[in-house]
Amino acid sequence: MSTTHAAPDRENLRDLAVSVAAEAGELAARGQAGITVLDTKSSPTDVVTEMDRATEDLVRSRLLAARPDDAILGEEGGDEGGTSGVRWVVDPIDGTVNYLYGQPDWAVSIAAEIDGVVVAAAVNVPGRGEAYEAVLGGGARLNGRVLEAPPAVPLEQALVATGFGYFPERRVHQARVLSEVIAHIRDIRRGGSAAVDLTGLAVGRANAYYERGLHAWDWSAPGLVASEAGLRVGGPGGGPPSEDLVIAARPELHDALEALLRPLGADTDG
């Protein structure tokens, strides 16, 4: 016998994400001083701290207490099934290396999917005092203020944010791509957190962003914030964001940046 669930209210999912991300951000911020590396994952540069795991444990417990039938995909705890049609996508601390070194650019990201579509999001950046939120079709906000990304600029005037993967071979290839890109743009910024970079586009800290090797927990919540602020967030060939490539910018600049990246093999490891 199948069970039919009423479609959840997107605003309610957003409100839950905002509340939990704020609590998780406070926990992680308190634990940042004196933090130690607990383990490494894919490579020696891919670190996980005790606070990554403690923060994700808090997020999971709060979400499941409120909605026990939901599924959760978390960076540290993996995929936990559910029956409601809602899945939460969680990055407890995006920008762990920044976090480890006492830098402010790290974030707690929580997104809610319904049948695979991200419909609500919260990104909390404690080091900047910023709480982003978004609902699919309902706009994005920062600390309660409606967000609209600045207009596009020509490619040669664009400040472009990017990041690097964890595997040495990928990083070398990404550096080669970057050496070609930088001749065609205003400048590059490498902040160390996809969530902070993507949400930063919505407030004008950069004009565009691209990166290969991200996962769903890296782009789901901040990607919705960016797209609801008027940016296009996509992947190779006009498709959705993927591990192969994420590009975000105003549509005109998005097209120009993708055209620049495509022949350089930005979506491959060379």
FENHUDA-V643031 format. One line per field, one symbol per residue. phi: phi as a letter, one per 20 degrees, with the letter a starting at -180 (. if undefined). Layout:
# FENHUDA-V643031
phi = ???
This chain:
# FENHUDA-V643031
phi = .ededffffffffgffffffffffffffffeffmfcfeacdfbfedecdgfgffffgfggfffffebfeeecdcfedmedfbcendcedcdfbeoffggfemeeebbecccdddlndfdbbbcddgfdmdcebbcgndnccclnefdcffffdfgfdeedebbcfeegffffffffgffefffdcfadccenbfffffffffdnfbebbbadnfdgffdgffffgfffeoeedbcfmnefgbffacccaggffgfffffffgfemfecen
